[in-house]
Amino acid sequence: MAWTTLTTTTFTTTWSRSLVSSCRGSNASRHSIGVGGGGSSFCSSIRSNDVIAQRRGGGRIASLSSTGPLLQQRQYCSSSLLRQVAIPSSGSEFNNDVELETKTSVARTMGDLLVGHYKNYNDYLPLAQDMMTYINNSPDPYHAVSNAIFHLQNAGFAEWKEDDGNSQVVLVPGGKYYFTKNKSALVAFAIGSKYNNNSSSGGGGFKIIGTHTDSPNLKVKPRSKRTTLTPTSGGGGGGGLTSSSGGGMIQLAVECYGGGLWHTWFDRDLGLSGRVFIRQDNTDEKMIIRQKLVKISRPILRIPNLAIHLQTPKEREAFDINKEDHLVPIIASAVIKSLIGSAATSASSGVGSSNINDDEWKKHQEPLLLQLLATELNVDTSNIVDFELNLFDVQSASLGGVHSEFIHSSRLDNLASCFLAYRALIDHVVVAVDDDYDNSGGGGGRSSAVGLDNDTDISLIAMFDHEEVGSTSATGAGSPIIGEAVRRISQALLQSSSSSSTTTGGGNDGNIFNNGSSMYDKMIKRSFCLSVDMAHAVHPNYVSKHEKGHGPIMNGGMVIKRNSNQRYATNGVTGLLMRELARVAKLPPIQEFVVRNDCGCGSTIGPIISANTGIRTIDMGAPQLSMHSIRETMGVKDLTDGLVLFTAFFRDFTGIDESIES
């Protein structure tokens, strides 16, 4: 077991890639807090001469150093580990909640840390490492949704399926639920304990954080075997498709997804991930097709650059890429395949199948790919009937910079926002974990959800697919997902309330659209959506590409994105609301981004959601460099700022919204 120790003047942080199974609150002089997930963990040991704040009865731990806070902490179980969530705290709440055991004087506040008085970036590393683990484990939308669900289930969220009209899952105030679409889009929500849709005011609204799960990448084509069109002998003008092994190499047919910086995909170690459809027989002699996720993190694919000696000066200067011809990955050597691949070829050829459609489909698939998938999933190649696969860089996310102030990773756009969204929702509802909480991953045990006790609204996150290609799909932001979620949730709560009021002679008929839809209209008026997508930080080598007065910097905090031509949904009121939230949360002033007049402006899901639902929306995100590269960069501190802001949104938005004249 390898250990690395980083020592500062006030505390020692020890990291380990092993399960920390004993990180629970204790009364010992040294306290351990286990953090991490998805197979990695980190254990922070606070010296006994530091300020240690521990809640009586176990569960919640707050740790501060003698010169500044490490961060107030909340513990909850996830990924078979105790986890760490950074939260803002006021002095009164902190003093009422914990018993101080200290040998030092007054410590700084959380606000001091967040405005930059505390210079040690080690304070921000646990959250950054947690996000890096999530991104490493989520190379495609299916894994991104699956991994988010894992954490939500451990926090007590129950699945509420789309066809649950007669489900045993009943929505109630104080409840926590989620549902998915196509396994690549996710909606999770928590209902405030004081939610009341019987009130004359029309009930609570929806506090929404919207993100997207997809990133630009190369996807395997439906027919994965790389083929070329060759003329028939004799020059008769006809032609046919033949298998291609150009240069003695076996290649896969791939398609560009989204607007990637494709030159960054050259000379990278590439893996393969996605979902595979498996036909299986069950005990009733009926066939069923199951979906299985696959993630091959070995460098099985590569797109090599052309050697400089084989390029003309003009080609070197332009680096012009033909996406159809030049972005074709190598999967194997044709020579090696000829020596050892005969068994694999025959095993995956589909010959002997009882279904001619299967034979036809397999005829167009690369046999080595099918054999690889069968081995990874422990199935027979004859049972593989389809797949949706994409390539990804197998290099893990890493910390960079002298002070570890940067995160270098694939898919920061927009998995960093997805991570912050589900962590903020969990932080909003889970305060502590009982000692008998089941952290085995099954979602059992008991959790304390007092974060919902004073909430009158519904806190919701939506992770959409297909933003990078326009959001116009059944799982994109242009779909009815948000509108249907608002209606289904509100209707289910109204029906539940109607059933309860029937026994007491109460007063609604369980239909939200009665009375001229007034209840629904009031609910929409109360609702608000944060459209969270990464923002462009000022590039130090291309400063002239940025508008001089609106240049966000990394580690400078979250960014509001504005465009008067409505490429972003932000307006004066929505921007003001977010700045007020940052002020209340004692965060640095939120940064602003506006594109130059002589430069085109991108867009995201904000205008789509706002136009489709009528819900007030703001576009914002964390600043980053190298957007749409295979390897992107963001600031470590911006993660903590984002989490604090989003938890403040779920906690404080309604009060701030009511203070602004409509």
Helices and strands as residue ranges (DSSP letters): E 4-7, E 12-16, E 31-37, E 40-46, E 51-54, E 61-64, E 69-78, E 81-86, H 91-97, E 99-101, H 110-114, G 121-124, H 125-136, H 141-154, E 158-159, G 164-166, E 176-181, E 185-191, E 206-212, E 217-225, E 227-231, E 239-243, G 246-248, E 249-257, G 262-265, E 270-281, E 287-301, G 308-310, H 313-318, E 330-333, H 334-340, H 342-347, H 356-363, H 367-377, G 381-383, E 384-393, E 398-400, E 406-409, H 412-429, E 432-433, E 447-448, G 450-452, E 458-464, G 467-469, H 481-504, H 518-526, E 528-532, E 535-536, G 543-545, E 559-561, H 572-584, E 591-593, H 605-613, E 616-621, E 623-625, E 632-635, H 636-658
